[in-house]
Amino acid sequence: MQRLDLKNYFLFILLLFISFNSFSANEVKATRLWPAPDYTRITIESTSKINNDQMMLQNPERIVIDLKGISMNKALKNLATKVKPNDPNILNIRVGQFTPKVSRIVIDLKNSARVKIFSLPPVKPYQDRLVIDVYPAEKDDLTNLLNKIETKKIVEKQKVPLIKEKAKKKKQVVVAIDAGHGGEDPGAIGKKGTKEKKIVLQIAKKLKGLINADPTMKAYLVRDSDYFIPLKKRVSKARKVKADIFVSIHADAFRKRNVSGSSVFALSERGATSAFAKFIANKENEADLIGGVSIDDKDPVLAKTLLDLSQSATINDSLKLANYVLKEIKKVNNLHKQHPEQAGFAVLKAPDIPSILVETAFLSNPREERQLRSSKFQKKLAKAIYLGTKNYIKSGVSIASTNDPEN
C-alpha cells in the first residue's frame, strides 16, 4: 500500500513538472504587419519576452531573425501570409523551425534597408511584443551633398523667374490633420467594438476633402492609413510640410458610460486646467507606450519645445483656434465643456504652429458610439472643424509664414 502511494506521488510530481514546463514555455500569441510610407512594422506578441539574434544579408537583400525559445505555431506561420504587394519595403517573409529551440524569420527586402528591433513590455491590450521596424536605407552623405549642389545651381539659374511666378500665387494656409492612434494602437474601443483609430481617420479624410475644396487652404494628412506614428513624429511631419495649423482628431472613452459631449484642447505650459483635461492628456500621451516606440528614439528639434520663447504666443493662438472650432462643433453635438481646456498633450508641442486636439465624442457612450459610426455625423463633425478653422483664419490672426515659398 505504501509502495503504491509512493508510485502515485512520483507520478503526480512528473505530471506537475510537465504541466509547469508547458505553462512557462514562451509562445507566440499573434503577429501583425503594418506597412506605412516611412517604414514597415512587424510585431510578434508572445507570452513573455523573446530573446533574439539578427543579421543583415545581401545578394539578395534580406533580414534574418532567430527567435530563441520559440516553437513554430499557427500564429507565427501566419506572419508569412500578411505581406501585401504594395508594401514599400518587404517583398516576402519566410518562417521555419531552424533548430528545436529556435524559430527563424527571413524577411526578403525590395531594396536596401536598415532595421530597428526592440522589445516592449506588456501594456493593455497586449502582452510582451518584439517589434521589427524596417526603414528604407538612407542615401550616403556624398549623394545627398551632390543633390543639394545640383539643386542650388538650378535655383540660382532660375531665381528671377521663379520669384515672379511665386508672387502670382496666393498663399494657401496649410492645415495638418492628425488622425489619432493607428496600427498597434487602436485608441478607445466602444462597446460594439468600434475602434477610435478607424473612426478618426474617416473624419480626417472628410475634413481633408472640405479643406482642399477651399482655394485658400490646403490639407495634409499626417496618417492616411492604418499604421502607427509616434507622437513627436506627428509633430515633426507637420513641421516638415510647413503646416500653419495642426488639428489632431480623437474619439475617447471614459470610465462612466454616461459621460458625453465634444471637447477641444490646447497645450498648457503649466498644468491641466481640470482633472478631466489631465485624464484625457494622460490617456493620449500613452499612445507611444501602446503603439510602440524604441527607448532610443529622440527628436532633437522638439527636445526644448516648452522652453521656446515662441511657445506662449503659439498657445494663445491655439486657444483662439480652439474657441472658433468649439463654436461650430456645439451646433453638431453637445459640448462636454463650454470652453477650450488645456493640458500637457505631447502631440500639441510644436513651438511655432497653432495646435488643437479635438475629442469629437465618447466611444464609451452608447449613443455617441452609434453617432460616430454614422457617415452623416462624421461629415457634420468634419464640416464643423473646417468652418471653425476657416473662421479663425478669416479673423485676421497672423498665420506664421512657415510655408512661404521664399523661406
Helices and strands as residue ranges (DSSP letters): H 2-24, E 28-35, E 40-46, E 51-57, E 62-68, H 74-77, G 78-81, E 90-99, E 102-109, E 113-120, E 128-136, H 141-157, H 159-168, E 173-179, H 196-212, E 217-221, H 231-240, E 245-250, E 263-267, H 275-285, H 287-291, G 300-302, G 305-307, H 311-329, E 341-343, G 346-348, E 355-359, H 366-372, H 375-394, G 401-403
